[in-house]
């Protein structure tokens, strides 16, 4: 299956794109997706370790199986203020 991952903040800057498509086996987990993203975009390696992934608008544990046609977002940690 092919999933589309929406990228935000620093992840979007590092990838140079708002979305990325990743091919995964059916039954793949969020952890599998995280590993695939690291291979596809090594620049995201450190950020991925600290980022949350949301599946269908809910934060997802790495053990969650990704459903077909899921909406997925990579959410880096937020900092700033002033």
C-alpha positions as semicolon CSV with decimal commas, in nm:
position;residue;x (nm);y (nm);z (nm)
1;X;0,000;0,000;0,000
2;X;0,108;0,357;-0,054
3;X;0,057;0,607;0,227
4;X;0,090;0,981;0,209
5;X;0,254;1,151;0,504
6;X;0,196;1,521;0,563
7;X;0,501;1,700;0,698
8;X;0,505;2,005;0,922
9;X;0,753;2,258;1,059
10;X;1,117;2,143;1,056
11;X;1,031;1,809;0,890
12;X;0,879;1,996;0,597
13;X;1,189;2,217;0,572
14;X;1,431;1,922;0,580
15;X;1,233;1,719;0,325
16;X;1,169;2,015;0,098
17;X;0,808;1,902;0,058
18;X;0,472;1,922;0,233
19;X;0,392;1,555;0,168
20;X;0,578;1,237;0,090
21;X;0,446;0,907;-0,036
22;X;0,581;0,587;0,116
23;X;0,520;0,233;-0,003
24;X;0,455;-0,011;0,280
25;X;0,337;-0,370;0,303
26;X;-0,024;-0,420;0,408
27;X;-0,032;-0,465;0,783
28;X;0,261;-0,226;0,832
29;X;0,284;-0,044;1,162
30;X;0,363;0,315;1,249
31;X;0,709;0,189;1,353
32;X;0,757;0,040;1,005
33;X;0,661;0,376;0,856
34;X;0,905;0,557;1,086
35;X;1,185;0,321;0,973
36;X;1,095;0,368;0,605
37;X;1,095;0,746;0,641
38;X;1,443;0,730;0,792
39;X;1,569;0,531;0,491
40;X;1,395;0,752;0,234
41;X;1,488;1,081;0,402
42;X;1,803;1,034;0,611
43;X;1,799;1,408;0,688
44;X;1,497;1,339;0,911
45;X;1,675;1,070;1,115
46;X;1,729;1,266;1,437
47;X;1,400;1,450;1,411
48;X;1,202;1,126;1,361
49;X;1,318;0,995;1,698
50;X;1,156;1,295;1,872
51;X;0,852;1,340;1,648
52;X;0,497;1,214;1,688
53;X;0,304;1,047;1,411
54;X;-0,071;1,094;1,393
55;X;-0,298;0,850;1,211
56;X;-0,648;0,972;1,130
57;X;-0,607;1,275;1,360
58;X;-0,494;1,075;1,665
59;X;-0,142;1,034;1,802
60;X;-0,026;0,684;1,720
61;X;0,202;0,441;1,900
62;X;0,466;0,267;1,686
63;X;0,280;-0,064;1,732
64;X;-0,039;0,062;1,565
65;X;-0,121;-0,109;1,234
66;X;-0,182;0,153;0,968
67;X;-0,528;0,116;0,815
68;X;-0,586;0,151;0,441
69;X;-0,642;0,510;0,323
70;X;-0,522;0,650;0,656
71;X;-0,443;1,018;0,694
72;X;-0,094;1,041;0,842
73;X;0,096;1,342;0,974
74;X;0,452;1,375;1,105
75;X;0,453;1,624;1,390
76;X;0,796;1,744;1,507
77;X;0,838;1,877;1,861
78;X;0,741;2,241;1,898
79;X;0,961;2,507;2,049
80;X;0,972;2,880;2,051
81;X;0,770;3,157;2,199
82;X;0,886;3,488;2,300
